[in-house]
Each structure stands twice: as C-alpha cells, then as structure tokens.
C-alpha cells in the first residue's frame, strides 16, 4: 500500500488524516473547497498539538510531513491502498463519490466510508467493485476517541472486512465489528 487517501477535509477527514499519519502512513487528502485546503495543515497541526498526550512519541512536524493535499480526487486515490470517504451525510453525495472512487481507485484498494447514517448497501450496491466497499464509522473524533465500527454490507468481501479490521488496529483504533447494517449502527443507537 503506497498511501492512504482521505476524501473530505472537514472535521472527520482531518482527524482520520491525523490518525493515519500519526501511525506512520503517507496520506493524501482531497478537499473540494479551496478554503478547506488552505487551512487543513494548520488545523491538523493544532489537533496534533492538543493530542500530544496520546502519542507524544510522534512529533507534530513529522505528522504534517506525511500529509499532502490535492485538489483532484484522482490525485488522491491513484495508487492508494485504502480510501476513507468523509464527506457530508447526504446519500446522493455518497452514491456519486463511491461511483467515482470505484472507477479511479486500484482494483484491490478498499473503499471505506465514515458515514454514521447509511449502510454501504445504500450507496455502493450497483458498483463493479462493491465487494471492497465498507463502512468504517469512527467515534467523533477518531484521533481522540479511538473506536471505529466496521460495518460490511451483505456483498462486502470477507477479505475487505478482515483487512479493514486489522488496519484499524495498526493505526491505533479499537475496531468493533458490526455484523449487519442497521440504522445508526451501534454507537449512534447507544447515544
């Protein structure tokens, strides 16, 4: 895996970038809006400084060196081993971006979503590569609360589930396997 790709540079996307970079991985972040791109490194730097008590062994400057920003989705996902979509909670946005990701990512790349509302079956069902689509729904925010729900759709390949679960452990998350899609998954229902 050459790098991780984050689609969306908001609060959750920035936090995921910090999680992956703090774990030593190279990260490319695609942010649609110039204002988000312009402030992303600074925001992640502030987040990393505030979270130093969690991982004081990784200097903030090193974290930021591992994160690059791009203004085209293809530039983020070319050669990515894992893609984490973190856009707004609108089903039409998820469907549109997953169709693009299915076309542009390497065939063996896993495509995850941070969605807190929708199962992958609601936005990835018709895709050629739907077997590699999965929900990896973090607690807000993942760099501070390291719990992530791994939620496969009925069509998600077992290898996708296992690889996602192991990756989340490697980057310092505590993954919880949710065996079937249900509204709000588990964390939202508990809240």
ABEGO torsion letter per residue (X at the ends): XABBBBBEABAAAAAAAAAAAAAGBBBBBBBABAAAAAAAAAAAAAAAAAAAAABAABBAAAAAAABBBBABAAAAABGBABBBBABBBBAAAAAAAAAAAAAABBAABBBBBABAABBAAAAAAABAAAAABBBBBBBOBAAABBBBBBBBBAABBAAAAAAAAAAAAAAGBBBBBBABBBBGEAAAAAX
